[in-house]
Amino acid sequence: MLVLATACGCASLSDREDAAAAGALRFEGALAGQDNAALCKDLAPGPRQELEDTAKSD
């Protein structure tokens, strides 16, 4: 299992940059389109939970 985890973490810098850029473009598109479900989906778990908790308390 350690070998698999190590192999998965070996993406090239270019691959990681491409993935980050794609994520940012998805988020920007969802923001522009006011697609709240897509925005929340692209947030990391911690900020997503905080946003959900805040929305419930309002």
Beta strands, then each sheet from edge to edge (+ up, - down):
end
